[in-house]
């Protein structure tokens, strides 16, 4: 084979290689950009979800706002009928997410501070309440998916337990903890709670 033919083949292969490299680079850059935009979108969504709690400016007021939000979802579910599974399913999902995020903030931060201030039994009691609530929400979801009777009855149980739990926190346990903490400790607790909430928002 002549030198010219060999050189032409080499040049052609190099052009293909450069083209492939360019395509790969473009794909990598596009993928990275898409991933980055996805992260920004997720961060924006998290900020929106956590906004009401954060804007309260105080850990106890933030948790009260979340109690109110969960109560509204429970009320909407109570207004549904057994032939409205398509309406119930997203509401149950919203309730699970709202209570799940709320529980993380309380269990990872607030209840730990409760224990640190000598209220171990209160922290244990509230944690046990959360377990029962999670179990109840799981059972509610299964009843809905399988379209079995008893959805509203199970929901009524959950609402009653939720209201009792909230009453204990808002009327007794949280005000006692709030009064026991200094202004600096309040701020620290509020910031820590919001960080945990943002992680799972």
N, C-alpha and C positions, 0 to 999 in steps of 0.2 A: 504493500500500500504506500502511495506517495506521501511525502511530508505534508503537502497541502490538504489532502483528504483527511489525514490524521488530525491536522490542526482544526479543520472544519468540524470534525466530530467532537473534538475537545471543547471547542467554543460553544457548540450546540448543547452539550451536556452541562456546561457551566451555566448557560442561560436558563436551562430547565431547573438547575439546582438553585440559582438565585431566585427564580420565580417561585419555586416551592418554599424557599426560606421566607420570601416576602409574604406569601400567603399564610404560612404558619405564624409569622410574627404578627400579622394583622389579626389573625384569629385569637392569638394570645392576648393582644392588647384589647380587642373587643370583649373578650371574656373577662378580663380583669376590670374593664370599665363597667361591664354589666354587673359584676360581683360588687364593685364599689357602690354603684347606684342602688343595688339591692340592700346593702348595709345601711345606706343613708335613708332609704325608704323605711326599713325596719326600725331604725333609730327614731325617725319621725313618728311612726305609729306608736312606739313605746312612750315617747314624750307626750303624745295626745292622751294615751290611756292613763298615764301617771299624773297628768296635769291637775285634775281636781284635787287629788290627795296632796300634791306638792303645793298648790296655791293656798291650801288651808293654813300653811305656815306653822302648824303645830301637829305633832304626831297624833295626839288624842282627837283633835278636830278632823284630821285627815281620815282616821279610822271611822269616825262617826259618819263622814260623808260616804265612805265605802259601804257602811251598813245600810245607809239610806238607798244607795244605788242597787244593792242586792235585794233589798225589800221591794223595790219597784219591779224588778224582774220576777220575783215570786208572785207579786200581785197580778202581773200580766199572765203568768202561767195559770193562776187560779181562775182566770176568766176564760180559758180555753175549754173546748169540749172534746170528747173522745174521738170525734171524726176530724180533728184538726191536728193530726200528727205532723203534717208539714209545717205547721206554725209552731208546734211545741218543740220540735227538735232543735232549731236554732236558738230558741229561748233557753233550753236546758244547757246547750253549749255555752251560751253567754253567761249563764249563772255559774257553771263550773269554772269558767275562766276568771270571772270576777271574784268568786270566793276562793279559788286557788291562789290567786295573786295576793289577796287579802290575808289568807292564812300564812303564806310565806313570810310576809312582813311581820306578822304577830309572832309566829313560832321562831323565826331566826333572829329577831331583835327584841321585840317588846316582852315576850314571855321570859327571855333570858335575863333581861333587866329586872323583871319581877323577881326571879329567883335570886339574883344578886342582892336585892334589897330585903331578902328574908321572906318573900312570899312564895316559897317553893310549892306549897300545897295549892295555892291559887293557880300557879303556872301549870301544874300537873292536871288540875281539874279542867282548865281551859283547853289544854292540849287534847285531853280525852274527849271533850265536846267536839273538837275539830275532827277527830277520827270518826265519831258517830255521824257527823254531818257529811263527810266524804263518802262513807258507806251508804248513807241515805240517798245521796245524789247519784251514786252508781246504780242503786236499785231503781231509782226513778227513771234513769236513762234506759235501763233494760226493759222496764215495763212499757215505756214508750216505743222502743224499737220493735218489741214483740207484740205490740198492740194488745196487751193483756189488760183486763179490768183492774181498777185499783189505783190508777195514776193520781187522781185528785185526792184520794185517801192518803197515799204516801206523801204527796205534796203537803197536805195539811199537817202531817207528823213533822215534816222537815221545817215548815214555817213555825210551828209551835216551839220546836227545839231551838231554832235560830233566834226567835224573839226572846226566849229565856236566857240564852247565851249572851245576846246583845244587852239585855237589861242588866245582867250581872256586871258586864264590862263597863257600860256607860254610867251606871248609877253607883257602883261601888268600887270595883277593883281598879279601874283606870284613874278615877279621881284621886284615890288614895295614893297611887304611884305618882301621879302628876304633882301632888302636894309634897311628896318626899324628895323630889329632884330639884337641884339648883337650876338657874336659868341656863347655865352652860351645859349641864347634863341634858336639859330639855332639847336644846339646839342639837347636841350631838346625837341624841336618840332620834330626833326628827330626820336628820340628814342620813343616818344609817338606815332608817326604815325606808326612806325614799329610794336609796340606792338599791336595796333589796327588791323593792317593788318594780323599779325600772328594769332590773334583770329579767323579770318574768312577765312584764307587761305585754 
